[in-house]
Amino acid sequence: METPRSVGEASTTNFVVARPSAKTDDAVTMKGCGFGSLACVGVDREELRRRIVMPEYLRLAMRDCIKRKDSTAVPDLLVLPGGGAATEELAPHAPMVVFINPKSGGRHGPVLKERLQQLMSEEQVFDLTEVKPHEFVRYGLACLETLAAKGDECARECRERMRVMVAGGDGTVGWVLGCLGELHKEGKSHIPPVGVIPLGTGNDLSRSFNWGGAFPFAWRSAMKRTLHRATLGPVAKLDSWSIVVSMPSGEVVDPPYSLKPSDETALDQGLDADGDVPPKAKSYEGVFYNYFSIGMDAQVAYGFHHLRNEKPYLAQGPVTNKIIYSSYSCTQGWFCTPCVSNPGLRGLRNIMKIHIKKANCSEWEEILIPKSVRSIVVLNLDNYGSGRHPWGNLKPNYLEKRGFVEAHCDDGLIEIFGLKQGWHASFVMAQIITAKHIAQAAAIRFELRGGDWKDAFLQMDGEPWKQPMKTDYSTFVEIKKVPFQSLMINGE
């Protein structure tokens, strides 16, 4: 492992440091609210600007390319107002852009946007309702590459040192990470690492990399410290996981934003499906960073999601969201299941089979689903459900007995656990007990079959959907690790 650079050293390469340690929710939240190690350190505004603000000609060139949607729409020679050549400008220590989702959390976006523009520059703050992250990647970063190819040394250094902050929830962070991931597919080097200003409800990505669990109360002064930390923070790796949903052809699904229709995708031929496989299948693909789940928790999230869309005035902030979410979950039968003709229908094993591939193994292995489990969660991060740790800090003897290893978000493995009913989930979320450990895997396949169940509920990274099922054919969900890792700025 590479040795982390010192705090004051300029970053011209992407350093990877030790994994972020799991911390208590209170400690992370306090740090996010400005009570961390830098809380007592004054941050000079002009010094901060020197560290993060790019020369004006580059800012304007990037904005113009994004507006024109043409990364080559830059002049051959840029001249500064004073008459000097643009290439004489020096690149800042950590050139930075910030994406803001004005719809996240308690609608803090507009006031935060104004504050960030005061601290940085108007051109380096992007409202996601106006500029999408893929537009920034395709035209903004590519503009710097175009200028660098023309011999602009400042543009080259800004491109190599670029850092990105995202003001939003986990879904917004995942959106930006997914767009930056396109650079990996194109074989580009110097992928910008990402830090977080938590505006969402759960903020588990933010917590996992020490950016806090809530938008700080003293946010005006905290923003300077947050941006300062982002210029110094070491870079850590994060696994991401691709998901393919393959269903009988002709099914209509209303997928979340992060799940896109794709061409017909063949299933992994290393496993023969027990159910009948249709001659054609409709497929959707996506990527998640935090978790994927099937069952009652996704059903509650689906209902809450639609309730909030129908009555947006209810979404007044993270605390209000959590209260409404908890109240809504009590009405969905997770705590008190209505009597049915067959009590076994309450469990997921009636409609689902799980096969996994373990680390360094090419063979699929079927995993038994406990009869009482009503939700299956596949977890990548240390944090889940607003900073909880359902997998737990397992003792070495237990890990050895179950054939597990210590869980990390960059180890190429993903944890699978189960929740039985609302009471069990409540105790797990209160961290009184751990969840039902099922497996650790390098790849997973879920097979869903209808029968007495007409629909299944699924979600990934907080985006739920209703998945229709058939009795004639199975629906398959395959999860595999993305071959490259995302880069995160650690807020420590």
C-alpha positions as CSV (number, residue, x, y, z in Angstrom):
1,M,0.0,0.0,0.0
2,E,1.2,3.4,-0.8
3,T,2.2,5.8,1.9
4,P,-0.3,8.6,2.4
5,R,1.0,12.0,1.4
6,S,1.5,14.6,4.1
7,V,-1.3,17.1,4.7
8,G,0.5,20.0,3.0
9,E,1.7,18.2,-0.1
10,A,0.2,19.2,-3.4
11,S,-1.8,16.4,-5.0
12,T,-0.9,15.7,-8.7
13,T,-1.8,12.0,-8.5
14,N,-4.6,10.0,-7.0
15,F,-3.3,8.5,-3.7
16,V,-5.1,5.7,-2.1
17,V,-4.9,5.4,1.6
18,A,-6.0,3.2,4.4
19,R,-9.7,2.3,4.5
20,P,-11.9,4.7,6.5
21,S,-12.5,3.3,9.9
22,A,-16.0,2.7,11.2
23,K,-17.0,5.4,13.7
24,T,-20.0,5.9,15.9
25,D,-22.8,7.8,14.3
26,D,-22.5,10.6,16.8
27,A,-18.9,11.1,16.2
28,V,-19.3,11.3,12.4
29,T,-22.3,13.6,12.7
30,M,-20.4,16.0,15.0
31,K,-17.5,16.1,12.6
32,G,-19.8,16.8,9.7
33,C,-21.3,19.7,11.7
34,G,-18.0,21.3,12.2
35,F,-16.9,19.8,15.5
36,G,-14.0,17.8,14.0
37,S,-10.3,18.4,14.2
38,L,-10.5,21.4,11.9
39,A,-13.3,23.1,13.9
40,C,-10.9,25.2,15.9
41,V,-8.7,26.0,12.9
42,G,-9.6,29.3,11.1
43,V,-9.7,29.0,7.4
44,D,-8.7,32.1,5.5
45,R,-11.1,32.8,2.6
46,E,-8.5,34.2,0.2
47,E,-6.2,31.3,0.9
48,L,-9.0,28.9,0.3
49,R,-9.7,30.5,-3.1
50,R,-6.1,30.3,-4.1
51,R,-6.3,26.5,-3.4
52,I,-9.5,25.7,-5.3
53,V,-10.4,28.4,-7.8
54,M,-9.2,27.9,-11.4
55,P,-8.0,30.7,-13.6
56,E,-10.9,32.6,-15.1
57,Y,-10.1,31.7,-18.7
58,L,-10.4,28.0,-17.9
59,R,-13.6,28.4,-16.0
60,L,-15.2,30.3,-18.8
61,A,-13.9,27.9,-21.4
62,M,-15.4,24.9,-19.5
63,R,-18.7,26.6,-19.1
64,D,-18.8,27.5,-22.8
65,C,-18.0,24.0,-23.9
66,I,-20.7,22.6,-21.6
67,K,-23.2,25.1,-23.0
68,R,-22.3,24.3,-26.6
69,K,-22.1,20.6,-25.8
70,D,-18.8,20.6,-27.7
71,S,-15.5,20.0,-26.0
72,T,-13.5,21.3,-28.9
73,A,-15.1,24.7,-29.0
74,V,-12.1,26.5,-27.5
75,P,-9.9,29.1,-29.2
76,D,-6.4,28.2,-30.3
77,L,-4.9,31.0,-28.2
78,L,-6.4,32.4,-25.1
79,V,-5.1,35.8,-23.9
80,L,-5.6,37.2,-20.4
81,P,-7.1,40.7,-19.8
82,G,-3.7,42.0,-18.9
83,G,-2.2,40.9,-22.2
84,G,-0.3,37.8,-21.0
85,A,-0.7,34.4,-22.4
86,A,-3.2,32.1,-20.7
87,T,-0.6,29.4,-20.4
88,E,1.4,31.6,-17.9
89,E,-1.3,31.1,-15.3
90,L,-0.5,28.7,-12.4
91,A,-2.9,25.9,-11.5
92,P,-4.3,25.9,-8.0
93,H,-3.4,23.2,-5.5
94,A,-6.8,21.4,-5.7
95,P,-9.1,22.8,-8.4
96,M,-12.6,21.9,-7.4
97,V,-16.1,21.9,-8.7
98,V,-19.3,21.4,-6.6
99,F,-22.5,19.8,-7.8
100,I,-25.7,20.8,-5.9
101,N,-29.0,18.9,-5.9
102,P,-31.5,21.6,-4.8
103,K,-34.1,18.9,-4.1
104,S,-32.1,17.0,-1.6
105,G,-32.9,17.0,2.1
106,G,-34.6,20.1,3.4
107,R,-34.2,22.1,0.2
108,H,-31.0,23.8,1.3
109,G,-29.6,23.9,-2.2
110,P,-30.4,27.5,-3.2
111,V,-28.9,29.1,-0.2
112,L,-25.9,26.8,-0.2
113,K,-25.4,27.5,-3.9
114,E,-25.1,31.2,-3.2
115,R,-22.7,30.6,-0.4
116,L,-20.5,28.4,-2.4
117,Q,-20.4,30.8,-5.3
118,Q,-19.2,33.4,-2.8
119,L,-16.4,31.1,-1.5
120,M,-15.3,29.8,-4.9
121,S,-16.6,31.1,-8.2
122,E,-19.9,31.1,-10.0
123,E,-18.5,28.9,-12.8
124,Q,-17.3,26.1,-10.5
125,V,-20.7,25.5,-8.8
126,F,-23.1,23.4,-10.8
127,D,-26.8,23.2,-10.1
128,L,-27.9,19.6,-11.2
129,T,-31.2,20.9,-12.5
130,E,-29.2,22.9,-15.0
131,V,-26.0,21.0,-15.7
132,K,-25.9,17.2,-15.5
133,P,-22.7,15.4,-14.3
134,H,-22.3,13.5,-17.6
135,E,-22.3,16.9,-19.4
136,F,-19.5,18.1,-17.1
137,V,-17.5,14.9,-17.8
138,R,-18.1,14.9,-21.6
139,Y,-17.6,18.6,-22.2
140,G,-16.1,20.3,-19.1
141,L,-13.3,17.9,-18.3
142,A,-12.8,17.2,-22.0
143,C,-12.4,20.9,-22.6
144,L,-9.4,20.9,-20.2
145,E,-8.0,17.9,-22.1
146,T,-8.4,19.7,-25.4
147,L,-6.5,22.7,-24.1
148,A,-3.8,20.5,-22.6
149,A,-3.4,18.9,-26.0
150,K,-2.7,22.4,-27.4
151,G,0.1,22.8,-24.9
152,D,-1.7,24.6,-22.1
153,E,0.2,23.4,-19.0
154,C,-2.2,25.0,-16.5
155,A,-5.2,23.2,-18.1
156,R,-3.3,19.9,-17.9
157,E,-2.5,20.4,-14.2
158,C,-6.1,21.4,-13.4
159,R,-7.4,18.3,-15.2
160,E,-5.0,16.1,-13.2
161,R,-5.6,17.7,-9.9
162,M,-9.4,18.1,-10.2
163,R,-11.6,17.2,-7.2
164,V,-15.4,17.1,-7.0
165,M,-17.7,17.8,-4.1
166,V,-21.4,16.7,-4.2
167,A,-24.0,18.5,-2.1
168,G,-26.9,16.0,-1.9
169,G,-27.9,12.6,-0.7
170,D,-26.5,9.2,-1.5
171,G,-28.5,9.0,-4.7
172,T,-27.0,12.2,-6.0
173,V,-23.5,11.1,-5.0
174,G,-24.0,7.8,-6.8
175,W,-25.2,9.7,-9.9
176,V,-22.0,11.7,-10.0
177,L,-19.8,8.6,-9.4
178,G,-21.5,6.8,-12.2
179,C,-20.8,9.6,-14.7
180,L,-17.2,9.8,-13.6
181,G,-17.0,6.0,-14.0
182,E,-17.4,6.6,-17.8
183,L,-13.8,7.9,-17.7
184,H,-12.6,4.4,-16.6
185,K,-14.4,2.8,-19.6
186,E,-12.7,5.2,-21.9
187,G,-9.3,4.3,-20.5
188,K,-8.7,7.9,-19.1
189,S,-6.3,8.5,-16.2
190,H,-6.7,10.9,-13.4
191,I,-10.2,10.2,-12.3
192,P,-11.5,13.0,-10.0
193,P,-12.2,11.8,-6.5
194,V,-15.5,12.8,-4.8
195,G,-16.3,14.3,-1.4
196,V,-19.7,14.9,0.1
197,I,-21.7,17.7,1.6
198,P,-24.6,15.7,3.2
199,L,-28.0,17.0,2.2
200,G,-29.9,13.7,2.1
201,T,-31.9,11.7,4.7
202,G,-29.6,8.7,5.3
203,N,-26.2,10.0,4.0
204,D,-24.5,6.6,4.4
205,L,-21.9,7.3,1.8
206,S,-21.1,10.6,3.5
207,R,-20.8,8.8,6.9
208,S,-18.7,6.0,5.5
209,F,-16.1,8.5,4.3
210,N,-16.2,10.8,7.3
211,W,-18.2,13.7,5.9
212,G,-20.9,13.6,8.5
213,G,-24.4,12.4,8.7
214,A,-26.3,15.7,8.5
215,F,-26.2,19.2,7.0
216,P,-24.4,21.3,9.6
217,F,-26.4,23.8,11.7
218,A,-23.7,26.5,11.4
219,W,-23.5,25.8,7.7
220,R,-22.1,29.2,6.6
221,S,-18.9,28.8,8.6
222,A,-18.8,25.0,8.1
223,M,-18.7,25.3,4.3
224,K,-15.2,27.0,4.4
225,R,-13.9,24.2,6.6
226,T,-15.6,21.5,4.5
227,L,-14.0,22.8,1.3
228,H,-10.6,23.2,3.1
229,R,-10.9,19.5,4.2
230,A,-11.7,18.5,0.7
231,T,-8.4,20.0,-0.6
232,L,-6.4,18.0,2.0
233,G,-8.3,14.8,2.3
234,P,-6.6,11.6,1.2
235,V,-8.2,9.4,-1.5
236,A,-9.8,6.0,-0.8
237,K,-11.3,3.3,-3.0
238,L,-14.9,2.2,-3.2
239,D,-16.3,-0.9,-4.8
240,S,-19.3,-0.5,-7.1
241,W,-21.6,-3.2,-8.2
242,S,-23.4,-3.7,-11.5
243,I,-26.9,-5.1,-11.5
244,V,-28.8,-6.7,-14.4
245,V,-32.5,-7.4,-14.1
246,S,-33.6,-9.9,-16.8
247,M,-37.3,-10.7,-17.1
248,P,-39.7,-12.3,-19.5
249,S,-40.0,-10.3,-22.7
250,G,-42.9,-7.9,-22.9
251,E,-43.0,-7.0,-19.2
252,V,-43.3,-3.3,-18.5
253,V,-41.4,-2.0,-15.6
254,D,-41.3,1.5,-14.2
255,P,-37.6,1.5,-13.2
256,P,-35.8,4.1,-11.0
257,Y,-33.5,6.6,-12.6
258,S,-30.4,4.5,-11.9
259,L,-31.8,1.4,-13.7
260,K,-31.6,1.8,-17.5
261,P,-33.1,-0.4,-20.3
262,S,-30.4,-2.3,-22.1
263,D,-30.0,-4.7,-25.0
264,E,-30.8,-8.3,-24.4
265,T,-28.3,-9.5,-21.9
266,A,-27.4,-13.1,-21.6
267,L,-27.3,-14.6,-18.1
268,D,-24.1,-16.1,-16.7
269,Q,-23.9,-19.5,-18.4
270,G,-22.0,-21.0,-15.5
271,L,-25.3,-21.6,-13.7
272,D,-28.3,-23.5,-15.2
273,A,-31.5,-21.8,-14.2
274,D,-33.9,-24.1,-12.4
275,G,-36.9,-22.3,-13.8
276,D,-37.9,-22.0,-17.5
277,V,-35.9,-19.3,-19.2
278,P,-37.9,-17.4,-21.9
279,P,-36.5,-17.3,-25.4
280,K,-36.2,-13.5,-25.1
281,A,-35.8,-11.4,-22.0
282,K,-36.1,-7.7,-21.4
283,S,-33.2,-6.4,-19.4
284,Y,-32.3,-3.4,-17.3
285,E,-28.8,-2.5,-16.0
286,G,-27.6,-0.2,-13.2
287,V,-24.9,0.3,-10.7
288,F,-25.2,0.7,-6.9
289,Y,-22.6,1.8,-4.3
290,N,-24.5,1.3,-1.0
291,Y,-27.0,-1.5,-1.0
292,F,-29.6,-3.5,-2.9
293,S,-32.6,-5.1,-1.2
294,I,-35.6,-7.3,-1.9
295,G,-38.7,-7.6,0.3
296,M,-40.6,-5.8,2.9
297,D,-38.1,-3.0,3.5
298,A,-38.3,-2.2,-0.3
299,Q,-42.1,-2.3,-0.1
300,V,-42.2,0.2,2.7
301,A,-39.7,2.4,0.8
302,Y,-41.8,2.2,-2.4
303,G,-44.9,3.3,-0.6
304,F,-43.1,6.2,1.2
305,H,-41.5,7.2,-2.1
306,H,-44.9,7.5,-3.8
307,L,-46.5,9.2,-0.8
308,R,-43.7,11.9,-0.8
309,N,-44.2,12.4,-4.6
310,E,-47.9,12.8,-4.2
311,K,-47.5,15.2,-1.2
312,P,-44.2,17.0,-1.6
313,Y,-45.0,19.4,1.2
314,L,-44.2,16.5,3.6
315,A,-40.5,16.5,2.5
316,Q,-39.4,19.3,4.8
317,G,-36.1,17.8,5.9
318,P,-34.3,14.6,7.0
319,V,-35.9,14.5,10.5
320,T,-39.4,14.9,9.1
321,N,-38.7,12.3,6.5
322,K,-37.6,9.8,9.1
323,I,-40.7,10.3,11.2
324,I,-43.0,9.9,8.3
325,Y,-41.1,6.8,7.1
326,S,-41.3,5.2,10.5
327,S,-45.0,5.9,10.8
328,Y,-45.6,4.6,7.3
329,S,-43.8,1.3,7.9
330,C,-46.2,0.5,10.7
331,T,-49.1,0.5,8.2
332,Q,-47.5,-2.0,5.8
333,G,-47.9,-5.2,7.7
334,W,-44.2,-5.6,8.5
335,F,-44.8,-5.4,12.3
336,C,-48.2,-7.2,12.4
337,T,-48.7,-9.4,9.4
338,P,-52.4,-10.0,8.5
339,C,-53.4,-13.7,8.7
340,V,-53.2,-15.5,5.4
341,S,-54.1,-19.0,4.3
342,N,-50.4,-20.0,4.3
343,P,-48.2,-18.3,6.9
344,G,-45.2,-19.4,4.9
345,L,-46.1,-16.8,2.3
346,R,-44.7,-14.2,4.6
347,G,-41.1,-15.3,3.9
348,L,-39.0,-14.6,0.8
349,R,-38.0,-18.3,0.3
350,N,-41.4,-18.8,-1.3
351,I,-40.6,-16.7,-4.3
352,M,-36.8,-16.6,-4.4
353,K,-33.6,-18.6,-4.7
354,I,-30.1,-17.3,-4.1
355,H,-26.9,-18.5,-5.8
356,I,-23.5,-16.9,-5.0
357,K,-19.9,-17.0,-6.1
358,K,-17.4,-16.8,-3.3
359,A,-14.0,-15.1,-3.6
360,N,-11.6,-16.7,-6.0
361,C,-14.2,-19.3,-7.0
362,S,-15.8,-19.7,-10.4
363,E,-18.6,-22.1,-9.3
364,W,-22.1,-21.0,-8.3
365,E,-23.3,-22.2,-4.9
366,E,-26.9,-22.1,-3.7
367,I,-27.5,-20.4,-0.4
368,L,-30.5,-21.4,1.8
369,I,-32.8,-18.5,2.7
370,P,-34.0,-18.7,6.4
371,K,-37.7,-19.3,6.5
372,S,-38.5,-16.3,8.7
373,V,-36.6,-13.7,6.5
374,R,-38.8,-11.1,4.9
375,S,-36.1,-8.8,3.5
376,I,-32.8,-9.6,1.9
377,V,-30.2,-6.8,1.9
378,V,-27.0,-6.8,-0.1
379,L,-24.7,-4.3,1.6
380,N,-21.4,-2.7,0.3
381,L,-20.8,0.0,2.8
382,D,-20.1,0.0,6.5
383,N,-23.2,2.1,7.1
384,Y,-26.8,1.4,6.3
385,G,-30.1,3.1,7.2
386,S,-28.6,6.4,8.5
387,G,-25.4,5.2,10.0
388,R,-26.4,1.8,11.4
389,H,-24.1,-1.2,11.3
390,P,-26.4,-4.2,10.7
391,W,-23.6,-6.6,9.8
392,G,-21.8,-5.7,13.0
393,N,-18.2,-5.9,14.1
394,L,-17.8,-9.6,14.1
395,K,-15.3,-11.4,16.3
396,P,-12.4,-13.3,14.6
397,N,-13.7,-16.7,15.9
398,Y,-17.1,-16.1,14.4
399,L,-15.6,-15.0,11.1
400,E,-13.5,-18.1,10.9
401,K,-16.4,-20.3,11.8
402,R,-18.7,-18.9,9.1
403,G,-15.9,-18.6,6.5
404,F,-16.2,-14.8,6.5
405,V,-13.6,-12.1,6.4
406,E,-13.8,-8.6,7.9
407,A,-16.1,-6.5,5.8
408,H,-14.7,-3.4,3.9
409,C,-16.1,-1.3,1.1
410,D,-13.1,-2.0,-1.2
411,D,-12.5,-5.7,-0.7
412,G,-14.3,-7.0,-3.7
413,L,-16.9,-8.7,-1.5
414,I,-20.5,-7.8,-0.6
415,E,-22.4,-8.8,2.5
416,I,-25.8,-10.5,2.4
417,F,-28.1,-10.4,5.5
418,G,-31.7,-10.8,6.3
419,L,-34.4,-9.0,8.3
420,K,-37.2,-11.1,9.7
421,Q,-40.0,-8.6,10.6
422,G,-40.4,-5.0,11.7
423,W,-39.6,-5.8,15.3
424,H,-36.4,-7.7,14.4
425,A,-35.5,-4.8,12.0
426,S,-36.1,-2.3,14.8
427,F,-33.7,-4.1,17.1
428,V,-31.1,-4.4,14.3
429,M,-31.4,-0.7,13.5
430,A,-31.1,0.2,17.2
431,Q,-27.9,-1.9,17.1
432,I,-29.1,-4.1,20.0
433,I,-28.6,-7.1,17.8
434,T,-27.1,-7.8,14.4
435,A,-29.0,-8.9,11.3
436,K,-29.3,-12.5,10.2
437,H,-25.9,-13.2,8.5
438,I,-26.4,-15.1,5.3
439,A,-23.3,-14.9,3.1
440,Q,-20.4,-12.9,1.7
441,A,-20.0,-13.1,-2.1
442,A,-18.1,-11.9,-5.1
443,A,-21.2,-12.3,-7.3
444,I,-24.9,-13.0,-6.6
445,R,-27.9,-14.3,-8.6
446,F,-31.5,-14.0,-7.4
447,E,-34.2,-16.0,-9.1
448,L,-37.7,-14.7,-8.5
449,R,-40.8,-16.7,-9.4
450,G,-44.5,-15.7,-9.1
451,G,-47.2,-18.1,-7.9
452,D,-49.2,-16.7,-5.0
453,W,-47.0,-13.6,-5.2
454,K,-47.8,-11.3,-8.1
455,D,-45.2,-8.6,-7.4
456,A,-41.9,-8.3,-5.6
457,F,-40.5,-5.0,-4.3
458,L,-36.8,-4.1,-4.9
459,Q,-34.7,-1.1,-4.3
460,M,-31.1,0.0,-4.7
461,D,-29.5,2.9,-3.0
462,G,-32.8,4.2,-1.8
463,E,-34.6,4.0,-5.2
464,P,-37.5,1.4,-5.0
465,W,-39.6,-0.2,-7.6
466,K,-42.3,-2.8,-8.0
467,Q,-41.2,-5.8,-10.0
468,P,-43.9,-7.9,-11.7
469,M,-43.5,-11.6,-11.6
470,K,-44.7,-14.5,-13.7
471,T,-45.7,-18.1,-12.8
472,D,-44.4,-19.4,-16.2
473,Y,-41.0,-17.8,-16.2
474,S,-38.5,-16.6,-13.7
475,T,-37.1,-13.1,-13.3
476,F,-33.3,-13.0,-12.6
477,V,-31.3,-10.4,-10.8
478,E,-27.5,-10.7,-11.2
479,I,-25.0,-8.6,-9.2
480,K,-21.3,-8.5,-10.1
481,K,-18.5,-6.2,-9.1
482,V,-17.6,-3.4,-11.5
483,P,-14.0,-4.0,-12.8
484,F,-12.8,-0.6,-11.6
485,Q,-13.2,1.2,-8.3
486,S,-14.6,4.7,-7.6
487,L,-12.4,7.2,-5.8
488,M,-13.7,9.0,-2.7
489,I,-12.1,11.9,-0.7
490,N,-11.9,10.8,2.9
491,G,-13.0,13.7,5.2
492,E,-10.8,12.7,8.1
